[in-house]
């Protein structure tokens, strides 16, 4: 029966061989070294359960080897041996984490008992460490080091378990969906469902059916009863993105849910009670929407209990490196590619960009770079900004023209439209409104871009 792996370190070859042979006979799996550097190399290769270490070594001090071993593995017990240890050496060894100290010459049976005890201690420490790793739950936070992100992370954890609605404001792509996810994950509702719905681009009928569900026969095509997202998420969290796009009738129904915690399915006669935490997001100024009559004031007041503002990426350049590192880790897992780092020049290029699409645009840029990069590092030339546009496309509006550089107007316009759609997170209706054209015109330009 193997008692464990042991590394024996002694500068006297005869004693080393004898010790290794004796310990091997009584059941230890033994590795030996007569130099400190060889001992450290063997330690890395064999991961011993116990180390038997001489204080006096020809190349480096045994106590320095002890320090190196403890730096690499705090839980590995080290028994120090010496032919004439002073009190100073003994104190230094114990302060450095030695399990015990034995004087040469020693009885092998007594040494075996001491080593077996140290081995059991090593196994126990490793089991405890493994259990701690298994039980440890990393507290999720938004990546970044800026003051605004630190404050936002603090607020997320402070309000996460409250039942009150949360209103998230910020430009498109700033991470409102991620904040909604974090609010759920660190709350007491984390074991219950979390559902999401983007309110933009859906007809009133479809949006109403998605939120509240419908009864069989409620309308043409309602062949069976359907649960709505509010019902499915009872006990959990509902995230409504682009809540400013809700029509007035649905705004009124949502207000009733927040006030009475009940609703009826489309075509239903029975009130259904639910307990949901609502997180709503918008890139509009809802106060302006209320003033202009496009959003109910009473619903705004009900949503505006906890209001979190997400800062745009261009105002926190110091957050770009940690966000990029976080996104690259996600992307390499999602795409099944090798993990890569970003070169210094590429990082400078990222930090000099204005990021109209915020973190979503950064993710798109890094995804493309991860796929086109040839080496083990993303270089500046691997980065392209805009909706897949080349740097020439991005500068097309402001570049100095000569006869050879004039390009077809449709090509330039399509590139600009594609960048506008990317800047608003792919919301074609919003891009069309800002460009003062119809959505069909935007789609035509996107088709032209392929």
C-alpha positions in Angstrom: 0.0 0.0 0.0 1.4 3.4 -1.0 1.5 5.8 1.9 2.0 8.8 -0.3 4.5 10.6 -2.4 7.5 12.1 -0.6 10.4 14.3 -1.8 13.6 13.8 0.1 16.3 16.5 -0.2 19.8 16.0 1.2 23.2 17.1 0.1 24.9 13.9 1.0 24.4 11.3 -1.8 25.0 8.2 0.4 22.5 9.4 3.0 20.0 10.4 0.3 20.2 7.0 -1.4 19.8 5.2 2.0 16.9 7.3 3.0 15.1 6.9 -0.3 15.6 3.1 -0.2 14.3 2.8 3.4 11.3 4.9 2.8 10.5 3.1 -0.4 10.6 -0.3 1.4 8.0 0.8 4.0 5.6 2.0 1.3 6.5 5.6 0.3 6.7 6.7 -3.4 10.0 8.5 -3.2 11.8 11.2 -5.3 15.2 12.4 -4.3 17.3 15.6 -4.9 20.7 16.8 -3.6 20.4 20.4 -4.9 17.9 23.0 -3.9 17.1 23.9 -7.5 16.6 20.2 -8.4 14.3 19.9 -5.4 12.1 22.7 -6.6 12.0 21.3 -10.1 11.1 17.8 -8.7 8.5 19.4 -6.5 6.7 21.0 -9.5 6.9 17.7 -11.5 5.7 15.3 -8.8 3.5 17.3 -6.4 4.6 15.3 -3.3 2.4 14.9 -0.3 5.3 15.5 2.1 8.8 17.0 1.7 11.8 15.9 3.9 14.2 18.8 3.6 17.8 19.2 4.8 18.8 22.7 5.9 22.3 22.6 4.5 22.4 22.5 0.7 25.3 23.3 -1.6 23.6 25.7 -4.0 20.9 27.5 -2.0 19.8 27.4 1.6 17.3 24.8 2.6 15.3 27.5 4.4 15.0 29.4 1.1 13.8 26.2 -0.6 11.2 25.9 2.2 10.0 29.4 1.5 9.7 28.6 -2.3 7.8 25.4 -1.6 5.3 27.3 0.7 4.9 30.0 -1.9 3.9 27.3 -4.4 1.8 25.2 -2.1 0.9 26.4 1.4 -0.8 23.1 2.2 2.2 20.8 1.5 3.8 19.8 4.9 7.6 20.1 5.0 9.7 18.3 7.7 13.1 20.0 8.1 16.1 17.9 9.1 19.5 19.1 10.3 22.7 17.7 11.7 23.1 20.6 14.2 20.2 23.0 14.0 20.6 26.1 16.1 17.6 27.7 17.9 17.7 30.5 15.3 17.4 28.0 12.5 14.6 26.1 14.2 12.6 29.3 14.8 13.1 30.5 11.2 12.0 27.1 9.9 8.8 27.0 12.0 8.0 30.6 11.1 8.3 29.7 7.5 5.7 27.0 7.9 7.8 23.8 8.6 5.6 21.0 10.0 8.4 19.9 12.4 12.2 19.7 12.7 14.2 16.5 13.3 17.9 16.1 14.2 20.3 13.8 12.4 20.9 11.0 13.0 17.3 9.7 13.5 15.5 6.5 13.8 13.7 5.6 10.5 10.6 4.1 12.3 10.2 7.3 14.3 10.7 9.4 11.2 8.1 7.2 9.3 5.5 7.9 12.0 6.2 11.6 11.8 6.0 11.6 8.0 2.7 9.5 8.0 1.2 12.1 10.4 2.3 14.9 8.1 0.9 13.0 5.1 -2.5 12.7 6.7 -2.4 16.4 7.5 -1.6 17.1 3.9 -4.5 15.1 2.6 -6.9 16.7 5.1 -5.7 20.2 4.0 -6.2 19.4 0.4 -9.7 18.1 1.0 -10.6 21.2 2.9 -9.2 23.4 0.2 -11.2 21.5 -2.5 -14.4 21.8 -0.4 -13.8 25.5 0.0 -13.3 25.9 -3.8 -16.5 23.9 -4.4 -18.5 26.0 -2.0 -17.0 29.3 -3.0 -19.4 31.4 -5.1 -17.8 34.3 -6.9 -19.8 37.4 -6.4 -20.7 38.6 -9.9 -19.9 42.2 -10.7 -19.7 44.4 -13.8 -16.1 44.4 -15.1 -14.3 47.7 -14.6 -12.3 49.8 -12.2 -13.7 53.3 -12.8 -15.4 55.1 -9.9 -18.8 55.0 -11.8 -18.7 51.2 -12.2 -17.6 50.7 -8.6 -20.5 52.8 -7.5 -22.9 50.9 -9.8 -21.7 47.5 -8.6 -22.2 48.7 -5.0 -25.8 49.8 -5.8 -26.6 46.6 -7.6 -25.7 44.5 -4.5 -27.4 47.0 -2.1 -30.8 46.9 -3.9 -30.7 43.4 -5.4 -32.9 41.7 -2.8 -35.5 44.5 -2.5 -38.9 43.7 -4.2 -39.0 47.3 -5.7 -38.9 47.9 -9.4 -35.7 49.0 -10.9 -35.3 51.4 -13.9 -32.1 51.1 -15.9 -31.2 54.1 -18.0 -28.3 54.4 -20.5 -27.3 54.5 -24.1 -27.8 51.4 -26.2 -25.0 48.8 -25.6 -24.0 50.0 -22.1 -24.9 46.7 -20.5 -28.5 47.2 -19.2 -29.3 43.5 -19.9 -26.2 42.4 -17.9 -27.1 44.6 -15.0 -30.6 43.1 -15.0 -29.0 39.6 -14.9 -26.8 40.6 -12.0 -29.7 42.0 -10.1 -31.4 38.6 -10.3 -28.3 36.5 -9.7 -27.4 38.3 -6.4 -31.0 38.5 -5.2 -33.0 36.1 -3.0 -34.9 35.3 -6.2 -32.0 33.7 -8.0 -33.4 30.2 -7.8 -36.6 31.3 -9.5 -37.1 32.0 -13.2 -35.7 35.1 -14.9 -37.3 36.1 -18.2 -36.6 38.9 -20.7 -38.6 40.6 -23.3 -37.6 43.4 -25.7 -40.6 45.7 -26.1 -39.3 47.3 -29.4 -40.5 46.1 -32.7 -43.4 43.9 -31.5 -47.0 44.6 -32.3 -49.4 45.4 -29.5 -51.2 42.1 -29.8 -48.0 40.0 -29.8 -46.5 42.0 -26.9 -49.7 41.6 -24.9 -49.8 37.9 -25.5 -46.1 37.5 -24.6 -46.5 39.4 -21.3 -49.9 38.3 -20.1 -50.6 35.1 -22.0 -54.0 34.2 -23.6 -56.8 31.8 -23.3 -57.8 29.4 -26.0 -59.9 31.1 -28.6 -59.1 34.6 -27.4 -58.3 35.6 -31.0 -57.8 34.0 -34.4 -54.9 31.5 -34.1 -55.2 31.1 -30.3 -55.6 27.3 -30.6 -54.6 26.7 -27.0 -54.1 28.5 -23.7 -50.7 30.1 -23.3 -49.0 31.3 -20.1 -47.4 34.8 -20.3 -43.9 35.7 -19.2 -45.3 37.3 -16.0 -46.9 34.1 -15.0 -43.9 32.0 -15.9 -41.6 34.2 -13.9 -43.7 34.3 -10.7 -41.3 34.4 -7.8 -38.5 35.6 -10.0 -37.5 38.5 -12.2 -39.0 40.0 -15.4 -36.7 42.2 -17.5 -38.4 44.5 -20.0 -35.9 46.1 -22.3 -36.9 49.3 -24.3 -39.9 49.8 -22.0 -40.4 53.3 -23.6 -41.7 51.5 -26.7 -44.8 50.1 -24.8 -48.2 51.3 -26.1 -50.5 53.1 -23.6 -52.9 50.2 -23.2 -50.1 47.8 -22.2 -48.6 50.5 -20.0 -52.0 50.6 -18.1 -52.0 46.8 -17.7 -48.4 46.7 -16.5 -49.2 49.4 -13.9 -52.0 47.1 -12.5 -49.5 44.3 -12.2 -47.1 46.5 -10.2 -49.9 47.8 -7.9 -52.2 44.8 -7.5 -49.8 41.9 -8.3 -52.5 40.4 -10.5 -53.6 40.4 -14.2 -55.8 38.5 -16.6 -54.7 36.7 -19.6 -55.9 38.0 -23.0 -59.5 36.7 -23.2 -59.5 35.5 -19.6 -62.0 36.1 -16.8 -59.9 35.0 -13.9 -57.4 37.2 -12.0 -53.9 35.5 -11.8 -51.8 36.6 -8.9 -48.0 36.8 -9.4 -45.0 37.9 -7.4 -42.4 39.3 -9.8 -39.6 41.8 -9.5 -39.7 44.1 -12.5 -36.5 45.5 -14.0 -37.1 47.9 -16.9 -34.6 49.4 -19.2 -34.7 52.3 -21.7 -32.3 54.5 -23.7 -35.0 57.2 -23.8 -35.5 60.0 -21.3 -38.8 58.8 -19.8 -39.4 62.2 -18.1 -39.4 63.8 -21.6 -41.7 61.0 -22.8 -44.1 61.7 -19.9 -44.0 65.4 -20.6 -44.8 64.8 -24.3 -47.7 62.4 -23.4 -46.0 59.2 -24.8 -45.5 57.5 -21.4 -47.9 57.3 -18.5 -46.8 59.4 -15.6 -48.2 57.0 -12.9 -46.3 54.1 -14.5 -43.1 56.2 -14.6 -43.5 57.1 -10.9 -44.0 53.4 -10.1 -41.0 52.3 -12.1 -38.8 55.1 -10.7 -38.3 53.6 -7.2 -34.7 52.5 -7.9 -33.1 54.3 -10.8 -29.7 53.2 -12.0 -27.8 55.2 -14.7 -25.3 53.3 -16.8 -22.4 55.4 -18.0 -21.3 55.3 -21.7 -18.0 53.6 -22.4 -16.4 56.7 -23.8 -16.6 58.3 -20.3 -14.6 55.5 -18.6 -11.7 54.6 -20.9 -9.9 52.9 -18.0 -12.6 50.2 -18.0 -11.8 49.1 -21.6 -8.9 46.8 -20.7 -10.8 44.7 -18.1 -14.0 44.7 -20.2 -12.0 43.5 -23.2 -10.3 40.8 -21.2 -13.7 39.7 -19.8 -15.3 39.7 -23.3 -12.4 37.8 -24.9 -12.8 35.1 -22.3 -16.5 34.8 -23.1 -16.0 34.9 -26.8 -13.2 32.2 -26.9 -15.6 29.9 -24.9 -18.6 30.7 -27.1 -16.7 30.4 -30.4 -14.5 27.5 -29.4 -11.3 29.4 -30.2 -8.0 29.6 -28.4 -7.8 32.3 -25.8 -5.9 35.4 -26.9 -4.4 38.5 -25.4 -4.5 42.1 -26.9 -1.3 43.8 -27.9 -0.4 47.2 -26.5 -1.0 49.0 -29.8 -4.3 47.2 -30.2 -5.3 48.3 -26.7 -4.3 51.9 -27.4 -6.5 51.7 -30.6 -9.4 50.5 -28.5 -9.0 53.2 -26.0 -8.9 56.0 -28.6 -12.2 54.9 -30.2 -15.3 56.9 -29.2 -17.6 53.7 -29.0 -21.0 55.0 -30.1 -22.2 51.4 -29.6 -20.6 51.1 -26.2 -19.8 47.6 -24.8 -21.9 45.9 -27.4 -19.8 47.5 -30.2 -16.7 46.5 -28.3 -17.9 42.9 -28.2 -18.5 42.9 -31.9 -15.1 44.4 -32.7 -13.4 41.8 -30.5 -15.4 38.9 -31.9 -14.2 39.8 -35.5 -10.6 40.3 -34.3 -10.6 36.9 -32.5 -11.7 35.2 -35.8 -9.3 37.0 -38.1 -6.2 37.2 -35.9 -3.4 34.9 -37.2 -1.1 34.6 -34.2 -1.7 34.2 -30.5 -2.3 38.0 -30.0 -4.8 40.4 -31.3 -2.9 43.2 -33.2 -4.1 46.7 -34.0 -4.6 45.7 -37.7 -7.1 43.0 -36.6 -9.4 45.7 -35.2 -12.1 47.2 -37.5 -14.8 49.6 -36.2 -18.3 50.1 -37.5 -20.7 47.4 -38.7 -18.0 45.3 -40.3 -16.8 48.4 -42.1 -13.2 49.0 -43.0 -11.4 52.1 -41.6 -11.9 53.6 -45.1 -15.7 53.2 -44.7 -15.5 54.8 -41.2 -13.8 57.9 -42.5 -15.7 58.1 -45.7 -17.8 61.1 -44.6 -14.9 63.3 -43.7 -12.0 62.2 -45.9 -10.4 64.6 -48.3 -11.5 63.7 -51.9 -9.7 63.6 -55.2 -10.9 62.1 -58.4 -9.4 58.7 -57.7 -11.0 58.4 -54.2 -14.6 59.3 -55.2 -16.9 56.3 -54.5 -20.6 55.6 -55.4 -22.9 57.6 -53.1 -25.0 54.5 -52.4 -21.9 52.7 -51.1 -21.0 55.5 -48.7 -24.6 56.0 -47.6 -25.1 52.2 -46.9 -21.9 52.2 -44.8 -23.2 55.1 -42.7 -26.6 53.6 -42.3 -25.1 50.3 -41.2 -23.0 52.1 -38.6 -26.0 53.9 -37.3 -27.9 50.7 -36.9 -25.0 49.2 -35.0 -24.7 52.3 -32.8 -28.3 51.8 -31.6 -27.9 48.1 -30.9 -29.5 46.8 -34.1 -32.8 48.6 -33.5 -33.8 49.4 -37.1 -36.9 51.5 -36.1 -34.9 53.7 -33.9 -32.1 54.1 -36.5 -34.7 55.0 -39.1 -36.2 57.7 -36.8 -32.8 59.2 -36.0 -31.8 59.2 -39.7 -35.2 60.6 -40.6 -35.9 57.9 -43.2 -38.4 55.0 -43.3 -37.4 51.5 -41.9 -37.7 50.1 -45.4 -35.0 52.5 -46.5 -32.7 51.3 -43.7 -33.4 47.7 -44.6 -32.6 48.4 -48.3 -29.2 49.8 -47.4 -28.5 46.9 -45.1 -29.3 44.4 -47.9 -26.9 46.4 -50.1 -24.2 45.9 -47.5 -25.0 42.1 -47.5 
